[in-house]
């Protein structure tokens, strides 16, 4: 089985054994039985539905081990410096979390979320007013890097320096609300903009078009919740250092 075979819409029965992920979906008396084994975590559910399908795709990487924060921080392995009044594009990696959705009666419902990556959290800012963030560390690339799509995704980060001085950038913080995740046969990807407004302040938001033509849009969890929350920011203001 290829890595690309895990993502997309699947008929039942279904069996996936790939990269340490084992998923079995079988018809049972009165419904469908779902089993998943990954990273020594086992899940088993009975779905009381007869005609459901299963969709599997990457979701926002802030759900495991449990939903503690909608914010995500990527620290760069090495600092980057951007010249005054310049716009530059770099690529960084982010960890992939995989969502399993059940489809029935024209609606998708999240069933399971798992990841092959170890989980770590950090604090952006001070201990009183800081923001808890999922944490990841990445090299910075000038071109699209290779990545195993069940482990890591690729993010295009467009950095605009609006100041009149050189600025050092060591990290980026993102809000899960507004993340737009796409996938193809060999890549999971997102695109984002970073707008530097001072030496220590930047604003980050996400870009809608996919990184490459033909990529498919993931079903996303936080984007769907925007409809239930009257006012929420989809951008993140980094005002505690970049």
Helices and strands as residue ranges (DSSP letters): G 3-6, E 8-10, E 14-18, E 21-28, E 31-38, E 41-47, E 53-59, E 71-82, E 87-95, E 97-104, E 107-114, E 121-124, E 131-138, E 152-161, E 167-175, E 182-183, E 188-198, E 201-206, E 216-217, H 221-225, G 226-228, E 236-238
